[in-house]
Amino acid sequence: MDTAGLIFEDARAFGEAVGEAGGALLGLDLGTKTIGTATCDAGWRFATNGTTISRGKWGRDRETLAALIKSRSIRGIVLGLPRNMDGSEGPRAQASRAYARNCAEAFSLPVLLWDERWSTQAAEAAMIGQDMSRAKRAAAIDSHAAAVILQGAIDRLAGGIL
């Protein structure tokens, strides 16, 4: 399957691919050892952090994500793209692009690559604001960062700031 048409960096094109009816989206914060997950409601109003998945080989990741996609009736995926502060891309961004291709091919869903600069810092600040202990923050940071990434994307999609 040609996945080129399923991977987007433009929110408007992604929104059109998902469709006017909207639908739940899955946000992913891809790390080297874990994958943070988040989902949003079908109306694209609120992102909620999900679980943190221990990252393994693609086959195991695919099975775990497929179950999540099925259980939540996911219509599209928002994957954090780790750009450098100057906007350039390094090896981590290339790894995220490869993961996006894998997701688009495996799930036949549109994938939006979303600039994730500052997502982890924003998630950590929010958890500190909730007086969460350092240990609990460490365990939950990836899923909270996924929610920050997804919320940024749905704010753009639903708010018409395209």
C-alpha positions as CSV (number, residue, x, y, z in Angstrom):
1,M,0.0,0.0,0.0
2,D,1.2,3.5,-0.8
3,T,1.3,5.4,2.5
4,A,2.4,8.7,1.0
5,G,-1.1,10.0,0.9
6,L,-1.8,9.0,4.5
7,I,1.1,11.0,6.2
8,F,0.6,14.7,6.7
9,E,2.4,17.7,8.2
10,D,-0.5,20.1,7.3
11,A,-3.4,20.0,9.8
12,R,-5.9,21.1,7.2
13,A,-5.1,18.2,4.8
14,F,-5.1,15.8,7.7
15,G,-8.5,17.0,8.9
16,E,-9.8,16.6,5.4
17,A,-8.4,13.0,5.3
18,V,-10.1,12.2,8.6
19,G,-13.3,13.7,7.4
20,E,-15.8,16.3,8.4
21,A,-17.5,13.9,10.8
22,G,-14.4,14.0,12.9
23,G,-13.8,11.0,15.2
24,A,-11.5,10.0,18.0
25,L,-7.8,10.5,17.4
26,L,-4.8,8.8,18.9
27,G,-1.8,10.9,20.0
28,L,1.6,9.3,20.3
29,D,4.8,10.5,21.9
30,L,7.5,8.2,20.6
31,G,10.5,7.6,22.8
32,T,13.4,5.2,22.4
33,K,12.1,3.0,25.2
34,T,8.4,3.9,25.6
35,I,5.4,5.3,23.7
36,G,3.1,7.7,25.4
37,T,-0.5,7.5,24.3
38,A,-3.4,9.9,24.5
39,T,-6.9,10.0,22.9
40,C,-9.4,12.7,22.2
41,D,-13.2,12.8,21.9
42,A,-14.8,12.6,18.5
43,G,-15.5,16.3,18.5
44,W,-11.8,17.2,18.9
45,R,-12.3,19.2,22.1
46,F,-10.3,17.4,24.8
47,A,-7.2,15.2,24.8
48,T,-6.8,12.8,27.6
49,N,-3.5,11.0,28.5
50,G,-3.6,7.3,28.1
51,T,-1.1,4.6,29.0
52,T,2.6,4.4,28.4
53,I,3.6,1.5,26.3
54,S,6.9,-0.2,26.7
55,R,8.4,0.0,23.2
56,G,9.5,-3.2,21.6
57,K,9.9,-4.5,18.1
58,W,7.4,-3.1,15.6
59,G,5.3,-6.3,15.6
60,R,4.5,-6.0,19.3
61,D,4.0,-2.2,19.1
62,R,1.6,-2.8,16.2
63,E,-0.5,-5.3,18.1
64,T,-0.8,-3.1,21.2
65,L,-1.7,0.0,19.1
66,A,-4.1,-2.0,16.9
67,A,-6.0,-3.1,20.0
68,L,-6.2,0.5,21.2
69,I,-7.3,1.8,17.8
70,K,-10.0,-0.8,17.7
71,S,-11.3,-0.2,21.3
72,R,-11.5,3.5,20.8
73,S,-12.7,3.6,17.1
74,I,-9.7,5.8,16.2
75,R,-10.0,7.7,12.9
76,G,-6.5,9.2,12.8
77,I,-3.1,9.3,14.5
78,V,-1.2,12.4,15.6
79,L,2.5,11.5,16.1
80,G,4.9,13.9,17.7
81,L,7.8,15.0,15.4
82,P,10.9,15.9,17.5
83,R,12.4,18.9,15.8
84,N,15.4,20.8,17.0
85,M,14.8,24.2,18.5
86,D,15.9,25.8,15.2
87,G,13.4,23.7,13.3
88,S,15.9,21.3,11.8
89,E,15.5,17.6,12.1
90,G,17.9,15.0,13.4
91,P,17.9,11.2,13.8
92,R,15.0,11.2,16.2
93,A,12.8,13.0,13.7
94,Q,13.8,10.5,11.0
95,A,12.9,7.6,13.3
96,S,9.5,9.3,13.9
97,R,8.9,9.6,10.2
98,A,9.7,5.9,9.8
99,Y,7.3,5.1,12.6
100,A,4.6,7.2,10.9
101,R,5.1,5.2,7.7
102,N,4.7,2.0,9.6
103,C,1.5,3.2,11.3
104,A,0.0,4.5,8.1
105,E,0.7,1.2,6.3
106,A,-0.4,-1.1,9.2
107,F,-3.6,0.7,10.2
108,S,-4.6,2.5,6.9
109,L,-5.3,5.7,8.9
110,P,-4.1,9.2,8.2
111,V,-1.1,10.2,10.3
112,L,-0.3,13.8,11.2
113,L,3.3,14.6,12.2
114,W,3.0,17.4,14.8
115,D,5.9,19.5,16.0
116,E,6.5,18.4,19.6
117,R,9.0,21.0,20.7
118,W,8.2,21.9,24.4
119,S,5.6,19.1,24.8
120,T,7.5,17.3,27.5
121,Q,8.3,20.6,29.3
122,A,4.6,21.6,29.2
123,A,3.5,18.2,30.4
124,E,6.0,18.2,33.3
125,A,5.0,21.8,34.3
126,A,1.3,20.7,34.4
127,M,2.1,17.7,36.6
128,I,4.2,19.8,39.0
129,G,1.3,22.2,39.2
130,Q,-0.8,19.2,40.3
131,D,1.7,18.5,43.0
132,M,2.6,15.1,41.5
133,S,5.7,13.4,43.0
134,R,8.8,13.1,41.0
135,A,8.4,9.3,40.8
136,K,4.8,9.6,39.5
137,R,5.9,12.2,37.0
138,A,8.6,9.9,35.6
139,A,6.1,7.1,35.1
140,A,3.5,9.3,33.4
141,I,5.5,12.0,31.5
142,D,5.2,10.2,28.1
143,S,1.5,9.8,28.1
144,H,1.0,13.4,29.4
145,A,3.4,14.7,26.6
146,A,1.2,12.7,24.1
147,A,-1.8,14.6,25.4
148,V,0.0,17.9,25.0
149,I,0.9,17.0,21.4
150,L,-2.7,15.8,20.6
151,Q,-4.3,18.8,22.3
152,G,-2.2,21.2,20.2
153,A,-3.2,19.4,17.0
154,I,-7.0,19.3,17.9
155,D,-6.9,22.9,18.9
156,R,-5.6,23.7,15.4
157,L,-8.1,21.3,13.8
158,A,-11.2,22.2,15.7
159,G,-10.5,25.9,16.2
160,G,-10.1,26.6,12.6
161,I,-6.6,28.1,13.1
162,L,-5.5,26.3,9.9
